[in-house]
Amino acid sequence: MTAIYNPNAPKKSANLSINSDLLQQAKELKINLSKSLEEALAEKIIEQKERMWLSENQSAIDDYNQRVQKLGVFSNGLRRF
């Protein structure tokens, strides 16, 4: 899988507000907050970029699907199933 961000980029401090109960439980379970946030952000970024790509390309996808529905795909005569 291709990295969506540079894992070697320097760390930068950020002020965050978090539910106190979640923070307490995370501390008790020794969950690395920075790593967890980075992983969650990476997932959100991937999801958002996928939504953006789909939105930007929806017209072409619809056109292609209509063409296939009307004309079929190039391999229709070649398939044996």
N, C-alpha and C positions, 0 to 999 in steps of 0.2 A: 504494500500500500504506500502511496506517495504521501509524504508528510504535508499537511496543509499549513504548517508554520515551521519556523526555524527553531528546533529544540535547543540550539546552542546560543540563541539570542540572550543577551543579558537580562537578568530579572529586574523588575521595576516594582517599587512599592505602590500599593493602592489602598485607599481607605474604603472599607466595606462595612455595611451594616448587615447583621445576620441575626436570625432568631436566636435568642439566648439559650433556649432549650436545645436546639440543634447544635449550637456551639459546644455546650456542656457535654452532650452525648458524644460528639466527635472527639473531644478531648479525652473523655473516659475510654473510648475505643482506640485511642491513639491514631486517629485518621489524619493523614497529612492534608491539611486544608489547601495549601498551595497546589499540590499535585492534583487533588480532587477537582479544584476549580479549573485548572488548566485542561483536564480531561473533559469536564462537562462543557467548557467553552468550545473546545475543539469539536465536540459532537454537535453543539448548537450551530456553530459556523458551517459545518458540513451540511446540516439540515437546511439552513437558510440559503446557502449557495445552491443547493439542489432545487429548492422552491423557486429561486430567482431564475435559474437556468430553464426550468420547465416553463415558467411564465414567459420568458423571453423567446422560447422556441415553440410555444404551443401552436402557433399558426402553421409552422412547417410540419409539425407532427400531425396536425389535423389534415393538412394537404396530402401528406404521405399515406396516412391511413385511408383517406378517400380514394387515392390512386390504387392502392392495393385492393381495396374492396371492389373497385370497378374493373381493374385489369388483372388482379392477382399478382403473384411474385414471379420473378424470372425462373425459378426452379419448379414451378407447378408441373411442367411436363416431364421433369426429371425424377421426381419423387416416386418411390415404389411402395409407399405406405398410405 
